[in-house]
Amino acid sequence: MKRMDLSEAEKKLLGALSISQYGDTSNVFDGISKVELNAASRRLKELGFIQAQYNEGSNLVAARISDEGAVYLKENPNLENPIDNEDLKRLQKDELEYKKRIRKQESIIRLWKLLNIVVSAIGLIGWLLYFFKIF
């Protein structure tokens, strides 16, 4: 199922309805106003993720998760929004720059190792000359 761009209120409502079948939903809606909750429920109902009933004042009275909503939650349990193309391009660019920095650091490390080998060889040759008293 295609990922949908959901607001935080919609995510909280869908998540709360999914766990309401199994556990306690107290404190789930902290920080969400009634207006946001009603708007979120209408949008989720339009998407087919919930089944909801409203009173005459358009306030949410009862809601439950639909089969489509359960399938969406099963495929996207963290309710992550899809990544747009600009973010994807930025992430790919950042990854390429990171790999470029790693390659540069690896070349510096290889140069450092080569320098250590040369200095060690010179030191070993000097020690051997001193040991055998060639000079």
N, C-alpha and C positions, 0 to 999 in steps of 0.2 A: 504494500500500500504506500502511496506517495506521502511524503512528510508534508505536514501543513505548518504554516507559520502561525503559532498560537501565542496569545498574550499571556502574561504571568497569571492573571485572574482565570483565564481559560484553563491553563495548566493545573492550577490549584483545584479548580472545580472538578476537572476530569479525574485528577488523582484522588481527590476526596471521594468521589463517587465510586471509584474502583476499589478503594479500601473500606468503604462503608459497608460492603457486603461481608467483610472479614474482621473489621476491628473498629476502634474508637476514632471518630472524626472530630473530636473536640480540639479547639485551637487551630484547626486547619484553615479557617477563613479569617484569621487575625490579619488585620491590615487591608482587608478588602471591603470596600463599601457596598451597600445594597445595590446601588446603581451599577457599579462594576460587575457585581455578581449577576444581576439581571441581564446586562449586556452580554456577558460571557456565556450565560446559559442560552440566550437566543442564538448566538453565533454557533455554539456547539450543537444546538438543535438543527440549525440550517445545514451544518456539515454532516448531520446524521450520527453524531457520536453519543448523544444522549436523547432520552425521551423526557420531556418536561411538561409540567402543568403550571398555568399562571392564574392568578385571581383577576378580578375585573380591573384592578389597578395596574396590571402588567407586572406584578411582583411574582417572583418564583415561589411556588408553593411546594412542589414535589418534583424530584428528578431522579432518574436512574440511568445507568450507563446502558447503551444499546450494544447489540452484537458488533456493529461496525466500530464502536468506541473500544470495545474489549479487544478486537483484533488490532486496532491501531496501537493500543497500549502494549499488546504483546510484542508487536514488531518494533515499537519505539518506547521502551519502558521508562526512559529518562525524560521523555517528552522534549527532545532536542529539536529546535527549529532547523530547517534546512539552511545550508550555507549558500549564499548567492555567489555569482561568478566573480565579483570584485574581491570578496573575502577569500575565495579559493585562489585567485591569481596572486593576492598578497601573501597568502600562506606558502604558495609554491615559490614565490620570489624569495621569501625569508628562508625557506629551506635550502634553496640554491646558494644564497649568500652564506648560510651557515656551513654548507659543505665546502664552499670556496675557502672560508676561514680555516676549516679543519685541514684541508689540503696544504694551505700555506704553513700552518703550524707543523704539520707532518714533515714538510720539506726542511723547516728550520731544525726540527729534531734530528732528521737524517744528517744535516750538515754538522750539527753539534756532535753527533756520534762519530762522524768521520774525523772531526777535529780531535776528539778524545783518542781515537785510534792512533792518529799521527803523533800526538803528544806522548802517548803511552809507548809507542814504538821508539821514539827518540829517547825517552827515559830508560827503556830497557837496553837499548844499544849503549847509552852512556854508562849504565850500571855494569853491563858485561865488559866494556872497555876498562872500567875502573877495577872490576874484579880480577880480570886477567892481567892487569897492569901493563896494558899495551902502550900507554903514554908514559 
